[in-house]
Amino acid sequence: MKQGLDKAAQLIEQDPDTASIILETIQMNQMNEAQLAEYNLLCTQFNEDKNIPHSSDNQIRQAVSYYEQYGNGSLLKSIGESIIYDTTSDFFKVVR
């Protein structure tokens, strides 16, 4: 599972469609909290890059909450993105 997340993180910018396929094969119910945060962040980035509307902000909220609590924002930095809260739409957004 961790190997799949690592591979998806490597591919998310150059080959997002392959990264998405990898993410779809991962069993979410077997993830620990850190893995779930990484998974949610990668899914959010894919959706943003593909302009796929978010039906809720649960994924990004979980990821941000985890990284705020445990102080490990290295994944956020490694994908070259920052996360802000958009008060006009009440959703978190990934912005470059």
Buried (B, 14 or more C-beta within 10 A) or exposed (E): BEEBBEBBBBBBEEEBEEBBEBBEEBEEEEBEEBBBBBBBBBBBBBBBBEEEEBEEBEBBBBBBEBBEEEEEBEBBEEBEBEBEEEEEEEBBBBEE
